[in-house]
Amino acid sequence: MIVFKLYFKIVLTAKFLITVYLGIFMVLAIVTSTTQSPEKIYSNQKIDIAWVDYDQTSLSESLKNYVSNYAVFETIKAEKVDEALFYRDILVYVEIPEGFFANLATANEDTIKTKSVPGAMGSYQIENALNRYLNLARSFKENELYPESLETEIEKALENSTNVLITETKHSNFTNITFFFGYACYIIMALLIPLVGSIMSSLNNLEIKRRNILGSISNSKMQGLLLLSNLALGILLILILLGLGVILYSDTLFTTQGLLFILNAILFSITTITLAYALATIFKSQMMINALGTIISLGLAFITGIFIPQYLLGNSIKTLAQIFPSYWYIKINNQIQAITSWAYSDMKPFYENLLIQLVFIAIFVGITFFISKKRMRAES
């Protein structure tokens, strides 16, 4: 109990910092929950899409007419597409290249370019409609099965296809809770790195370590109690964040996906604690650790998908971001939002990304043990 009391007494010295960050997070979470427009999800209703047709043929017009059964077409300027997707003004962007239908079913065939909001289930029916029409078009064209015009034969075949009527559709909207746990990633880093790092740095001071050796608590027991204290701090932070989550998103938090969001947050907290351990082992200065905590949390918030969605980041930035655990945390968040099947084949990317988080934990623990062992030898 002496170690726990000492640990949380040091934590309370940073109560102003904790209050400020939690206050910012609460404001962001409340604003997001009240202003974020509901995501247009998969149902038997039409969704908003942008359609750009550079082919301008009767077939491309026929395709557009067929897709209109599932979509409402919005006029969006090309340079505004990413912005429209980000704000959910549209869920899908479709671009038909020039000469597409002329080269259909040939080796020179271009592909229809599409962009969609990650995890937006409404995009699924648009992709299905495009694939259904194009598969028929290729089949008819390859086998020359169109005595009249090709588009007429395709439309006849589509009319005779089986229509599935959705009598009742119920899907939880995970858009807001995804934003909530995305912002939580920044708060976890911004608080745990300087707090854990500073505490471990101060307790690893050579003079304090020598005094502890003379005490009744052995060094190994001391390290074990400090580890439990750090884990307790991480869990306490998660519980505070979840308390706000229960108030704002009780309908989605207590679902299977909601539990996966929580699991991801807990795992990331442990990853952040091990990172703070490593930093405290490498750097002795508390001021340096505090500065690194601010730089790391704020810098990674911009390049790993916390403040700017990952699908808007450039390829070079995403490649760089992959060496940081927060990138994989956000990626897992997006995958949880998009879950439609619990089959292993569909969940495999989710499990793989969780494993990557565990690899980061192992790396940070390894760095800590390696450096601390060398330092102990030097201090001896």
N, C-alpha and C positions, 0 to 999 in steps of 0.2 A: 504493500500500500504506500510505502514511503516514496517509491519510484513513481507510482502513478500520480501521487499528490504533487510531487516536484514537477513532473511532466506537464500536467494540466495547469499548474501555477504559472509556468513559462508560457503556455498557450494563451492564458488570460491576459498576459501583458500585450498581446496583439489583438485585443478585443475590438479596437477601433478599426483595424484593417479588416477583420472578419465581418464586422457590421457593415462596413462600406460595400464590400464585394457582394455579400448576401443581399443587401438592399438593392444594388444595381441589378442583380439577377432577378429579384422578385418583381421589380418594375418591368424588366424586359419580358418576363414570363406572363405577367398580367396583361401588358400591352399586346403581346402576341396572341394571347387567348381571346382577347376582345376585338382585335382588329384584323387578324388573319382570316381572309376569306376562306370559306369551306372548300375543300378540294372537291373537284368534280370527279366522282368515283364511278366505277363500272356499274351500270344498271341498264334498264331498258330505255333510258332517256338519252337524248342526243347530247354530245359534248362539244365544246368550242375548239375548233382547229383553224390553222392558217393553211391555205392551199396556194401554191405557186406552180403554174403550168407553163413551162417553156416549150413544150411539144406542140400544143395547140392543134391537136388532131381530133377527129370524130371519136376515136377510141379513148383519148384522154378525157374528153368531155363526157363520154359514157361512163368512164370510171368515176368521175366526179359525181355524176348523178347517182351512181350506186352507193358511194360513200355518204352521200347526203342523207341516206336512211339512218345513219348513225351519228351524223355530225352537223353542226351549225358552222358555216364558214365565216371567219372574221378576217377583215382586211388589216394586215400588219406589214409595215415596211420591213424590208430585209434586215436593215441594221438594228431593228427593234425586236427581232425574234427572240433572242436570248432573254431580254428584259421581260417580254410578254410571258415567256415560259416561267421565269423566276417568280413573277407576281400572280401566276395562275390565271392570267387573262385568256390564255389558250393552254390546252394540255398537250397538243400535238402539232408539229409543223411538218408539212409534206411538200416536197419539191420534185416535180417530174422534169428530168433533163430533156433538152432538145434532141429529137430523133429517137426517143426511147422506144416507141411502139414500132417504128420502122425496123429497128434492130432486135425486136422481141424474139426470144428463142434462138439467138445467134451468139457466136463467140464474142461478138463486139458489143453485146448488150450492156448498157449502163444500168445502174441500180437506181431505184427511187430513193431519194434522200429523205430521211425522217429524223426528227428530234422530238423527244417527249419529256415531260416532267418525270424525274426518277420516282418510281413507285406508284405513279398514277395509273390506277387500274383501268381508267377510261381509255387509255392508249391501247389496251389489249384488243378491244373490239375493232378499232381502226386498223390495226395491223392485220387482224384476221380478215377484215373486209378486203384490204389490199391484196393479201395473199390469195384469197379465194378467187377474186376477179382475175388476177394475173396468172394463176395456175390454169384456169379455164382458157384464158387467151392463148397461152403458150401451147396448150394441148390442141386446141382447134387449129392454130396456125401451123404447127408442126405436121399435123395429119390432114390439113386442108379440108376440114369438116365444116365449111361454111359456104353453102350454095348461094346464100345472099351475102349481106355485109357481115363482117366478123363481129361487130358490136351487137348486131341483131341476134345472132346465134348465142352470144354470151349472155345477153339479157334474157333470152328464152330459157337458157339452162339455169340461170340464177332464180328465175321465177318458179321453176319446177323443183328447186332444192327445198329441203325440209327446213321449215322455220321453227325455231325453238322459242316458246313463249315463256318468259320469266314472270311467274304469277306473283312472286314475293321475293324481294331482294333486300338483304340487310347486311351491310358492311360497316364496320367501325371506321371512323375517320381518324387516322393516326398522324395526320399532317402536323397538327399543333403540338402533340406530344413529342414528335420527332424534333421540332424546333426547341422544345423545352429541354430535352436531353442533350441536344447539340450545344445549347448555351451552357448547360451544366458542365460540359467538358472543359470549357474555359475557366469556369469558377473553380473546379476541382484542381486544375493546374495552378491557377493564380493564388490559391490559398495553401494547398498542401506543399508545393515546392518550397516557398519561403519559410513556412511554419516548421515543417519536418526538417528541412535543411538547416535552419538556424538552430533548432533545439539540439539536433545531433552534433552540429559543429561546436556548440557551446559545451556539451557534455563530453565531447571528444578532446577537449582542451587537455594538454599534457598534465598541467598541475591538478586539474580536477580528477583526471584518471588516476594519478598517483594517490590522491586522497581517498578515492573510492577503493583502491587496493587495500588500504588500511582498515576499511570498514568491514562490517559483518557480511555484506553481500559480495559474492564472488563476481569476477568480471563476466563469466559466461552467463550467470543468472541475471546480471545487470543488463546485458545485451538482449537477453530473452524478454525481460520485462519492458525494455524500451521498444522492442519489436511489437509486443502486444499493445503498448500504448499508442504507437503509430497506427496500428490497425484499428484500434478503438477510435482514434481521431478520424480516420477515413470513414468508418462506419457511421460515426456521429454526423459527419458532414452529409453523407448520403441520406441519413434519416431526416435531417433538416430539409434537404431538397425534396425528398419524397413527401414530407408533410405539406409542402406547397403544392406538389403534384397531385396529392389526394384532393385538395380543395379545388383545383382547377380542372383536373382531368380524371375524376373518379370513374367515369364511364369507360375509359380506355386503359387506365393504369392497372386495373384488376382483371386483365385478360391475359391470354397466353403470350401475346406480343408484348404486353405491358411488363410482364415478368422478365421477358428477354431483355427489354430496355434496362430494367433494374440490374439484371445479371451483368450486362455489358458495362454499366456505370460502376458497379462494385469492382469488376475486374480491372477497369481503367484506373480506379482509385489505388488499387494495389500496385499497378504499374507505375503510377505517379509517385507513390511512396518509395518504391525501390529506386526510381530515378533521383528523388531527393536525397536518399541515402548515399547514392553514388556521388552526387555533387558535394555533399557534406564531407565525404571521404577525400575527394580530390582537392577541394578548396577549404582552407581554414577560416577565411574571412567571412563573417556573417553578412557584412555589407555586400560582398561579392555575390553570395548566395541569394540575397534579397533581390539584387539587380538582375541576376540570371533568371530568377523566378518570374520577374516582370517581363523580361525580354522573351523568354521561352513561351510563356503563356500567351502574350499578345502577338508575338511573331507567328507562332503556329496557328493561332486563331484565324489569321488571314491566308495562310498557304495550305492548310490541311482540310479546309471545308467547314469550319465552324461559323465564321462570319460570311464567307462567300461560298455558295454551293459548289461541290466538287465538279459538277458537270460544266460549270462556267470557268474553271481553272484551265490554263494552258497545259499542254502535254509535258513541257519541261518542268513546270511548277509541280505537277502531280508526280512526276518521276522523283523529284527532290523530296516531296512530302512523304513518300512511302518509307523513308528511313525514320519517321517519327511515329510513335504509337497513336497519337491523336488522329492521324489520317485513317488508321484502321478502325478506330473507335467510331468515327463518323461514317465510314463505309459500312460497318456493321449496323449502325443506326438506320441508314437508308435501306439496307437489306431487310431489316425487321419490318419496316414500314411496308415493303413490297411483298411480304410473304403471302402467297395464295395457296400453297400446298406444303404439307409437312413431310412429303416423301423425301427420303435420304438424298436422292439425286438433285432435288431442288434446294435442299438445305445444305448441301455439301459446301458451297462457297462460304456460307455463314460459319460453319464449323472450322473451315480452314482459316478464316480471318480471326476467329477466337484463338486458334492455336498460335497465330502470329503474335497476339497480345501476350500469350504465355512465354513465347520465345523472347520478347522484350524483357519480361520480368527476369528470366534466366540470365540474360545478358547483363542487366544492371546489377543483379546480385553477384554475378561472377566478377564484374569490375570492382564492386565494393570489397569483396573478399580478397581479391588480388592486391589491391592498393593498400588495404588496411593491414594485410599480412606483412607487406614490405615496410610499412610505416612502423609497425610494432617491433620489427627487427632493428630498425634504425633507432627507435626510442630506447630499446634495450641496451 
